[in-house]
Amino acid sequence: MTGNVSPSGCISSEKLAHYFAVTGKALKKVKLVALQHVPAGAAADFFDMASRYYQDAHFFEKKGDWVNAFACLNYAHGWLDAGARLGLFDVGGDSTLFTVDEKHDKRSPQ
């Protein structure tokens, strides 16, 4: 690999580092919530999938496969966003790291 661009020429090292940082921060912020109307373990399953994709991203990055690393980061964050929108995660209403608003923040008065 040469320079700051992936072999495909579309993902810079800065972009990859940025998304690793954003997704890593989001993983740390998530608090699992148990909801009565959701199957037991759903929140843990969503978090597990996000964590596994994040780990896969590191694996691909180390292999020099930045495209798949970037794809895994996007899947990881997608699982986190889906969990936050469904109310499986308490994210403190953080609409910077997650696609949530007052409607999807289960801690806000309805």
C-alpha positions as CSV (number, residue, x, y, z in Angstrom):
1,M,0.0,0.0,0.0
2,T,1.4,3.4,-0.9
3,G,0.6,6.8,0.7
4,N,-2.7,7.6,2.5
5,V,-5.1,6.0,0.0
6,S,-6.3,2.4,-0.1
7,P,-5.3,0.2,-3.0
8,S,-8.7,1.0,-4.6
9,G,-7.9,4.8,-4.3
10,C,-11.1,5.7,-2.5
11,I,-10.5,5.5,1.3
12,S,-7.9,7.6,3.0
13,S,-6.2,6.7,6.2
14,E,-7.7,9.8,7.8
15,K,-11.2,8.8,6.8
16,L,-10.7,5.2,8.1
17,A,-9.3,6.6,11.4
18,H,-12.2,9.0,11.7
19,Y,-14.8,6.2,11.4
20,F,-12.9,3.9,13.8
21,A,-13.0,6.7,16.3
22,V,-16.6,7.6,15.8
23,T,-17.8,3.9,16.0
24,G,-15.5,3.2,18.9
25,K,-16.9,6.1,20.8
26,A,-20.5,5.0,20.0
27,L,-19.8,1.4,21.2
28,K,-18.6,2.8,24.5
29,K,-21.6,5.1,24.9
30,V,-24.3,2.4,24.4
31,K,-26.2,1.1,27.5
32,L,-28.4,-1.9,26.9
33,V,-32.0,-1.6,27.8
34,A,-34.4,-4.5,28.5
35,L,-37.9,-3.9,27.0
36,Q,-40.9,-6.0,27.9
37,H,-42.2,-6.1,24.3
38,V,-38.9,-7.2,22.8
39,P,-37.4,-10.7,23.0
40,A,-34.9,-11.2,25.8
41,G,-31.4,-10.7,24.6
42,A,-32.3,-8.6,21.6
43,A,-30.2,-5.6,22.9
44,A,-27.3,-7.8,23.7
45,D,-27.5,-9.4,20.2
46,F,-27.5,-6.1,18.5
47,F,-24.5,-5.0,20.5
48,D,-22.7,-8.2,19.8
49,M,-23.2,-7.8,16.1
50,A,-21.9,-4.2,16.2
51,S,-18.9,-5.3,18.3
52,R,-18.1,-8.2,15.9
53,Y,-18.2,-5.9,12.8
54,Y,-16.0,-3.5,14.7
55,Q,-13.5,-6.3,15.4
56,D,-13.7,-7.4,11.7
57,A,-12.9,-3.8,10.7
58,H,-9.7,-4.0,12.6
59,F,-8.9,-7.4,11.1
60,F,-9.3,-6.0,7.5
61,E,-7.4,-2.9,8.3
62,K,-4.4,-4.9,9.5
63,K,-4.6,-6.9,6.2
64,G,-4.5,-3.7,4.3
65,D,-8.0,-4.2,3.0
66,W,-9.4,-0.7,3.8
67,V,-12.5,-1.1,1.7
68,N,-13.8,-4.0,3.7
69,A,-12.6,-2.4,6.9
70,F,-14.7,0.7,6.1
71,A,-17.7,-1.5,5.1
72,C,-17.5,-3.3,8.5
73,L,-17.4,0.0,10.3
74,N,-20.5,1.1,8.5
75,Y,-22.3,-2.2,9.4
76,A,-21.2,-1.8,13.0
77,H,-22.6,1.6,13.3
78,G,-25.7,0.5,11.5
79,W,-26.4,-2.0,14.2
80,L,-25.8,0.6,16.8
81,D,-28.2,3.1,15.1
82,A,-30.9,0.4,14.7
83,G,-30.6,-0.5,18.3
84,A,-30.8,3.1,19.4
85,R,-33.8,3.8,17.2
86,L,-35.6,0.7,18.5
87,G,-35.0,1.7,22.1
88,L,-32.7,-1.3,22.7
89,F,-29.9,1.1,23.7
90,D,-29.9,4.1,25.9
91,V,-27.6,6.6,24.1
92,G,-28.6,9.6,26.2
93,G,-30.3,11.3,23.3
94,D,-27.0,11.7,21.5
95,S,-28.0,12.7,18.0
96,T,-24.4,13.3,16.9
97,L,-23.3,9.7,17.2
98,F,-26.7,8.1,16.6
99,T,-29.7,8.7,14.4
100,V,-32.0,9.5,17.3
101,D,-34.2,12.4,18.2
102,E,-36.7,13.1,21.1
103,K,-39.2,10.6,19.5
104,H,-36.6,7.8,19.7
105,D,-35.0,8.8,23.1
106,K,-36.9,6.6,25.5
107,R,-35.8,8.8,28.4
108,S,-37.6,11.8,27.0
109,P,-41.2,12.6,28.1
110,Q,-43.6,11.5,25.3
